[in-house]
Amino acid sequence: MSRQDSAHALALQALAFIVSEPETAGGFLAQGGLSPDELAARAGDPDLLAAVMDFILSEDRLVLDFAATAGVAPEKILSARAALPGGDAPHWT
């Protein structure tokens, strides 16, 4: 599996993590201006998956909770983000 394929797969896991928590899902949808139907229709879109990873990386709690859920080191989330569109300038705050 290529680096981009791995990043894509992890981002899809991150999307599933986001939508599994209603409050988190609401925040993501509001931030992106998306409806649930639009989110479902664009789930495989690399740009949307980059936004998913940006959202996860925007909050330490999300990074740590998702990393634990996915069974990966938190650093892997940042590495995956770097492999998605626009990944050359992520900001982990």
Salt bridges, closest charged atoms under 4 A:
ASP45 OD2 - ARG42 NH2 3.05
ASP54 OD1 - ARG81 NE 2.55
GLU59 OE2 - ARG61 NE 3.34
ASP65 OD2 - ARG61 NH1 3.30
